[in-house]
Amino acid sequence: MGYPQQWDIETGEFLKTIRGHTYSVRSVVFSPDGKIIASGSSDETIKLWDLKTGECLKTLINKLYADMNITGVKGLTTGEKTTLKALGALENE
């Protein structure tokens, strides 16, 4: 599994690995001011990181029904509920 890694570009020294994604990281980009890193992953999230501390500032979920609450919704089959949850919907059971 790949994680964003922080390196000193002047010395080539390895500084730290930034952990938080649950699947491979596919892309990494720096903010124009160089203070924030955005990483995109196969776990269908984009994470924003503080470059200095390695802290995750925000997680953006790339799922069609992210955080949609389907608790108590009537008329959905078990298969439809399963599909909606796979697409990010939530159900409090």
VEXLOSE-735122 format. One record per residue (C-alpha): x, y, z; chain; residue number from 0. Coordinates in steps of 0.25 Angstrom, whole numbers. Layout:
% VEXLOSE-735122
X_Y_Z_ch_i
X_Y_Z_A_NUM
...
This chain:
% VEXLOSE-735122
X_Y_Z_ch_i
0_0_0_A_0
6_14_-4_A_1
5_25_6_A_2
10_40_3_A_3
24_42_8_A_4
31_54_12_A_5
45_57_7_A_6
54_69_9_A_7
56_73_-6_A_8
70_80_-3_A_9
76_69_5_A_10
68_57_-1_A_11
66_53_14_A_12
54_44_17_A_13
45_52_27_A_14
33_44_30_A_15
21_35_24_A_16
7_41_24_A_17
-3_31_28_A_18
-18_31_27_A_19
-23_25_14_A_20
-28_11_14_A_21
-24_8_-1_A_22
-13_12_-10_A_23
-10_27_-12_A_24
-11_30_-27_A_25
-8_45_-27_A_26
-2_56_-19_A_27
-1_71_-21_A_28
4_83_-13_A_29
-4_95_-11_A_30
2_108_-17_A_31
7_113_-4_A_32
14_99_-1_A_33
7_97_12_A_34
-4_87_9_A_35
-3_74_1_A_36
-15_68_-5_A_37
-15_53_-7_A_38
-25_44_-15_A_39
-26_30_-13_A_40
-33_17_-18_A_41
-41_17_-5_A_42
-49_28_-12_A_43
-45_39_-3_A_44
-37_52_-5_A_45
-29_56_8_A_46
-23_70_11_A_47
-11_69_20_A_48
-3_80_27_A_49
11_78_21_A_50
18_83_34_A_51
11_74_44_A_52
6_62_35_A_53
-8_64_41_A_54
-20_61_32_A_55
-28_74_32_A_56
-40_69_24_A_57
-45_57_17_A_58
-53_58_4_A_59
-62_46_0_A_60
-63_43_-14_A_61
-76_35_-13_A_62
-89_38_-20_A_63
-98_37_-8_A_64
-87_41_3_A_65
-94_43_16_A_66
-108_42_11_A_67
-116_36_23_A_68
-126_25_18_A_69
-130_21_32_A_70
-145_18_32_A_71
-147_20_17_A_72
-158_11_13_A_73
-159_3_0_A_74
-144_0_-2_A_75
-140_-15_-4_A_76
-128_-21_3_A_77
-120_-20_-10_A_78
-124_-6_-12_A_79
-120_-2_2_A_80
-107_-10_1_A_81
-104_-2_-12_A_82
-107_11_-6_A_83
-98_8_5_A_84
-86_4_-4_A_85
-88_18_-11_A_86
-87_25_3_A_87
-101_25_9_A_88
-102_23_24_A_89
-113_15_31_A_90
-114_15_47_A_91
-118_1_51_A_92
